[in-house]
């Protein structure tokens, strides 16, 4: 799996850099035309749709670049509880507007995790956003930290629709997604997997259709 992710990462980086320039050009020219097009012109709606799709394409390209950048990070001691709180704060409005209640239970005696704060935050944001998408009618997101055999454990549980047995085997594969076209790139969990591996950790998933999902992230510590 690690070798597969590495190979696809190199390919992804090459594709992303090649595609980025024409996307940026299309986006810039579209925005220039939009400024010159009056509201009454029927072509304005078409230009707005083109602009929206270029933003979507740029999002996919950024996902590819993030997917390929899994090395060369600065590592330091991190308070994982604080990092999770900061990540939840960034998504607070989205979670509230989707009627999702957050229940966080932290072990305050945890030693620091040795890692890259930016990348680990990306892991948790990806998992929180997946939980949000799994609960379109609202629900509960439970986040719990603990210590187990010199590893820090982070459990992220949702009360959403769950993952089928067929799909759960593929969720960490690059470009695999169960979301509707235009709703997901299929890179979030692949990137998450790669970052956890880079930190010497492991990630597990437990889920069944209709009964919610639990992701468990295990990360090594740097005991002082």
C-alpha positions in Angstrom: 0.0 0.0 0.0 2.8 2.4 0.9 4.6 1.7 -2.4 1.4 2.2 -4.3 0.8 5.5 -2.6 4.3 6.7 -3.3 4.1 5.8 -7.0 0.7 7.4 -7.5 2.0 10.4 -5.5 4.8 11.0 -8.1 2.3 10.7 -10.9 -0.2 13.0 -9.2 2.4 15.7 -8.7 3.4 15.7 -12.4 -0.3 15.8 -13.5 -1.1 18.6 -11.0 1.7 20.9 -12.2 0.9 20.3 -15.8 -2.8 21.0 -15.3 -2.5 24.0 -12.9 -1.3 26.5 -15.5 -4.2 26.1 -18.0 -6.7 26.1 -15.1 -5.2 29.3 -13.8 -5.4 30.9 -17.3 -9.0 29.9 -17.8 -10.0 31.2 -14.4 -8.3 34.5 -14.9 -9.8 35.2 -18.4 -13.2 34.2 -17.1 -13.0 36.6 -14.2 -11.9 39.4 -16.6 -14.9 38.7 -18.9 -17.2 38.6 -15.9 -16.2 42.1 -14.8 -17.0 43.4 -18.3 -20.3 41.6 -18.7 -23.4 43.4 -17.4 -25.9 41.6 -15.2 -28.5 41.7 -18.0 -26.4 39.7 -20.4 -27.5 36.1 -20.5 -23.8 35.1 -21.0 -23.0 36.2 -17.5 -24.6 33.0 -16.0 -22.5 30.9 -18.3 -19.3 32.7 -17.3 -20.2 32.2 -13.7 -20.6 28.5 -14.3 -17.2 28.3 -16.0 -15.7 30.2 -13.1 -17.3 27.8 -10.6 -15.9 24.8 -12.5 -12.4 26.2 -12.6 -12.5 26.6 -8.8 -13.6 23.0 -8.6 -10.7 21.9 -10.9 -8.2 23.9 -8.8 -9.5 22.2 -5.7 -8.8 18.8 -7.3 -5.3 19.9 -8.3 -4.6 21.1 -4.8 -5.7 17.7 -3.5 -3.3 16.0 -5.9 -0.5 18.3 -4.7 -1.3 17.6 -1.1 -1.4 13.9 -1.9 2.1 14.0 -3.4 3.7 16.0 -0.6 4.2 13.4 2.0 7.9 13.9 2.8 10.2 16.6 4.1 8.1 17.9 6.9 9.3 19.6 10.0 8.5 17.5 13.1 8.2 18.7 16.6 6.3 18.0 19.9 2.6 18.6 19.5 -0.2 18.8 22.1 -2.7 16.5 20.2 -5.7 17.6 22.3 -5.0 21.3 21.4 -4.6 20.4 17.8 -7.9 18.6 17.7 -9.6 21.5 19.4 -8.1 23.9 16.9 -9.3 21.7 14.0 -12.9 21.5 15.4 -12.9 25.3 15.8 -12.1 25.8 12.1 -15.2 23.6 11.3 -17.5 24.8 14.1 -19.8 26.8 11.8 -20.1 24.0 9.3 -20.9 21.4 12.0 -23.5 23.6 13.7 -25.2 24.5 10.4 -25.4 20.7 9.7 -27.0 20.1 13.1 -24.1 18.0 14.3 -23.3 18.0 18.0 -19.7 17.5 19.1 -18.9 15.5 22.2 -15.1 15.7 22.9 -13.5 13.8 25.7 -9.7 14.3 26.2 -7.1 12.6 28.3 -5.4 15.7 29.7 -2.3 13.6 30.8 -1.2 12.7 27.3 2.5 13.1 26.4 3.2 15.1 23.3 3.0 13.5 19.8 6.1 14.0 17.6 4.9 15.2 14.3 4.0 17.9 11.8 1.1 20.0 13.1 -0.1 21.1 9.7 -0.3 17.6 8.3 -1.9 16.1 11.4 -4.4 18.9 11.3 -5.2 17.9 7.7 -5.8 14.3 9.0 -8.3 15.4 11.6 -10.1 17.9 9.3 -10.5 15.2 6.6 -12.0 12.8 9.2 -14.3 15.5 10.6 -15.5 16.5 7.1 -16.1 12.8 6.3 -18.2 12.5 9.4 -20.2 15.6 8.5 -20.9 14.3 5.1 -22.0 11.0 6.6 -24.7 12.8 8.7 -26.7 14.9 6.2 -29.6 15.1 8.6 -27.5 15.9 11.7 -26.2 13.6 14.4 -23.3 13.4 16.9 -19.6 13.5 16.4 -17.7 12.0 19.3 -13.9 12.7 19.6 -11.9 10.9 22.3 -8.2 10.8 23.1 -6.4 8.2 25.3 -3.1 6.5 25.8 -2.5 2.8 25.0 0.9 1.0 25.0 3.0 4.2 24.4 0.7 5.3 21.6 -1.7 8.1 21.6 -5.2 7.0 20.5 -7.7 9.3 18.8 -11.2 7.9 18.2 -13.5 9.8 15.9 -17.0 8.4 15.8 -20.1 9.5 14.0 -23.8 8.4 14.0 -24.1 8.6 10.3 -25.0 6.2 7.5 -21.9 4.0 7.9 -19.8 2.2 5.2 -20.8 -1.0 3.5 -18.6 -4.1 3.8 -17.9 -3.9 0.1 -16.6 -0.3 0.2 -14.7 -0.4 3.5 -12.0 -2.4 1.9 -11.3 0.4 -0.6 -11.8 3.6 1.4 -8.0 4.4 1.6 -7.5 3.8 -2.1 -6.7 6.9 -4.1 -9.6 8.3 -6.1 -12.1 6.0 -4.6 -15.2 7.8 -3.4 -18.9 6.9 -2.7 -19.9 10.6 -3.0 -21.8 12.0 -5.9 -19.9 13.3 -8.9 -18.6 16.8 -8.1 -18.9 16.2 -4.3 -15.5 14.5 -3.6 -12.2 13.7 -5.2 -11.5 10.4 -3.5 -8.2 11.8 -2.2 -9.0 12.8 1.4 -8.6 9.4 3.0 -5.7 8.4 0.8 -3.9 11.6 1.9 -4.9 10.9 5.5 -3.5 7.3 5.3 -0.2 8.6 3.8 0.2 11.2 6.5 -0.5 8.8 9.4 2.0 6.3 7.8 4.6 9.1 7.5 4.2 9.7 11.3 4.9 6.1 12.1 1.2 5.7 13.1 -1.7 3.5 12.1 -5.3 4.2 11.2 -8.2 1.8 11.5 -11.9 1.9 10.6 -14.9 0.1 12.0 -18.3 0.6 10.3 -21.4 -1.1 9.0 -24.1 0.3 6.8 -26.7 2.3 8.8 -24.8 2.2 12.1 -22.2 4.9 12.1 -18.4 4.8 11.7 -15.4 4.9 14.0 -12.0 5.9 12.8 -9.1 5.2 15.2 -5.8 7.0 14.7 -2.7 5.7 16.6 0.3 8.0 16.8 3.7 7.5 18.5 4.7 9.8 21.3 8.0 11.5 22.3 8.1 10.9 26.0 10.2 13.6 27.8 
